[in-house]
Amino acid sequence: LAEFHAKEVAGMTQYDRAEMRCQGVVFVLIIIAFLTEAATAGFIGLAAIVIVTVLNGVTQEHDLGKAFQDALPFTTLLVLFFGIVTIIDEQKLFHPIIDYLVNIDTFGAQMTAVYFISGIFSMISDSIFVTVVFMSEFTSKLLESCHGDHQSFSRSDYDAISVATLSGANILGMATPNGKAALLFFYTSSISTVLDLSYFKMMRLIAPYSVAMSFLGWIALYTALNPATNSMLESGILSEHDCACFGH
């Protein structure tokens, strides 16, 4: 890789350097757009593709074909994951799990269960898809509770479970290439063949980081989430919400 990098840098022209500067500018614009929530993620990504291709002088359709061809394995897996998640959602296969998680009485035990269960599912499928299904089910439970005679599942419970779900899916999900889109794209790209990266080799390389981050994430969730939330509520950084936010 070092030799390849040195060779590429030595052979760069002014045109190549200008292309890289354009890509750098667009990269900064993407970060600003996401931070300011200027538009939806899909629109920002599409705008970035259009701007980069135009600034780099790519105006012929056949010049773009190679890039889409390289992305086909990754896209195929995404479609497969979408199909799996759709079946799970339509068949309500997660209902027993969601009912179990919602009915756990102890805060620490509930956060631990949500954290690890969402993380384990994210290791199998993509973390985003798991998060979407889990949060959809939790939102339904909150609405049912809001419209019922008594709130067995409050908005504060929902907020805490949301943090645990997102933390578990994103931290534990990095243990396998399935869990993270970036790792999955890297695994299905041509560079994985050049570097001789197998699925299990990627898992082995990322295992130390995955184990350490998973443990620290659980410790923070178990010990710091509730006190930190109460502290921010008292200081006015956060405010209490109720079912009105969900159209009740």
ABEGO torsion letter per residue (X at the ends): XAAAAAAAAAABBAAAAAAAAAAAAAAAAAAAAAAAGABBAAAAAAAAAAAAAAAAGBABAAAAAAAAAAAAAAAAAAAAAAAAAAAAAAAGAAAAAAAAAAABABAAAAAAAAAAAAAAAAAABBAAAAAAAAAAAAAAAAAAAAABABBABBAAAAAAAAAAAAAAAAAAAAABAAABAAAAAAAABAAAAAAGBBAAAAAAAAAAAAAAAAAAAAAAAAAAAAAAAAAAAAAGABBBBBAAAAGX
